[in-house]
Amino acid sequence: MKKIRLTEVSEAVRAFLNQVLQGDGVEIEDEDGRTRGQFVPHRDPTADEERRADASLERLRKRTGESMRKHGVTEDDVMEAILEDD
């Protein structure tokens, strides 16, 4: 995927993208109504969202680790199962 800076596009494109960034994004369709592309704005998480996500991941790691130990499964076992079909 190509990356560009807003300063590299025309004023008309910048104005359009600014509108899109204020909303939920845009889906681009061709003349037949088929989706040809999408633009979804990236929003940085707030400090509170990051803190809640970190806490959620820590709870998941703890529960997963406990379950794996209970069942005698190691991370290597999981990786082997994941890579089995490659």
Stockholm file with secondary structure:
# STOCKHOLM 1.0

chainA/1-86         MKKIRLTEVSEAVRAFLNQVLQGDGVEIEDEDGRTRGQFVPHRDPTADEERRADASLERLRKRTGESMRKHGVTEDDVMEAILEDD
#=GR chainA/1-86 SS CCCCCGGGSCHHHHHHHHHHHHTTCEEEECTTSCEEEEECCCCCCCHHHHHHHHHHHHHHHHHHHHHHHHHTCCHHHHHHHHHTTC
#=GC SS_cons        CCCCCGGGSCHHHHHHHHHHHHTTCEEEECTTSCEEEEECCCCCCCHHHHHHHHHHHHHHHHHHHHHHHHHTCCHHHHHHHHHTTC
//
